[in-house]
Amino acid sequence: MSMTLTVPDEIARAAEDMARKSGGSPERLLLDALKAHFPPVPEGLRDEFDALERASDEDLLRFEQSLGAE
């Protein structure tokens, strides 16, 4: 998947300044920052998130109530 982002001028200037000081590119700097902020989700956990998205409100309520019963 590929995505194009537009960042505010303030962030672009800061990225360009930091990249110039570090000898890298602003694009790489911002990509690295995004990767650090959004680490990959392990496959098993992704499956659990998908299941939660598909669950009905009633299913989620029953699950929540079952946690209180333990």
C-alpha positions as CSV (number, residue, x, y, z in Angstrom):
1,M,0.0,0.0,0.0
2,S,1.2,3.5,-0.8
3,M,0.0,6.7,0.7
4,T,0.8,10.4,0.1
5,L,0.5,12.7,3.1
6,T,0.5,16.5,3.2
7,V,2.0,17.9,6.4
8,P,1.6,21.4,7.7
9,D,4.3,23.9,6.8
10,E,5.5,24.0,10.4
11,I,6.2,20.2,10.5
12,A,7.7,20.3,7.0
13,R,10.1,23.0,8.1
14,A,11.1,21.2,11.3
15,A,11.6,18.0,9.4
16,E,13.8,19.7,6.8
17,D,15.8,21.4,9.5
18,M,16.4,18.1,11.4
19,A,17.2,16.2,8.2
20,R,19.7,18.8,7.2
21,K,21.4,18.6,10.6
22,S,21.4,14.8,10.5
23,G,22.4,14.4,6.9
24,G,19.2,12.5,6.0
25,S,16.0,13.3,4.0
26,P,12.9,14.9,5.5
27,E,10.9,12.1,4.0
28,R,12.9,9.4,5.7
29,L,12.8,11.3,9.0
30,L,9.0,11.5,8.9
31,L,8.6,7.9,7.8
32,D,10.8,6.7,10.7
33,A,8.8,8.8,13.1
34,L,5.6,7.3,11.8
35,K,7.0,3.8,12.0
36,A,8.0,4.4,15.6
37,H,4.6,5.8,16.5
38,F,2.7,3.0,14.7
39,P,4.6,-0.3,15.2
40,P,3.4,-3.3,13.3
41,V,0.5,-5.2,14.9
42,P,1.3,-8.9,15.4
43,E,-0.8,-11.2,13.2
44,G,-2.7,-12.8,16.1
45,L,-3.6,-9.5,17.6
46,R,-4.7,-8.2,14.2
47,D,-7.1,-11.2,14.0
48,E,-8.5,-10.3,17.5
49,F,-9.0,-6.6,16.4
50,D,-10.9,-7.9,13.3
51,A,-13.1,-10.1,15.4
52,L,-14.0,-7.1,17.7
53,E,-14.8,-5.0,14.6
54,R,-17.3,-7.7,13.4
55,A,-18.9,-8.3,16.8
56,S,-22.3,-6.9,17.4
57,D,-23.1,-4.6,20.4
58,E,-24.9,-7.5,22.0
59,D,-21.9,-9.7,21.6
60,L,-19.6,-7.1,23.1
61,L,-22.0,-6.6,26.1
62,R,-22.1,-10.3,26.8
63,F,-18.3,-10.5,26.6
64,E,-18.0,-7.5,29.0
65,Q,-20.5,-9.1,31.4
66,S,-18.6,-12.4,31.3
67,L,-15.5,-10.6,32.5
68,G,-17.4,-9.3,35.5
69,A,-18.6,-12.8,36.4
70,E,-15.0,-14.1,36.9
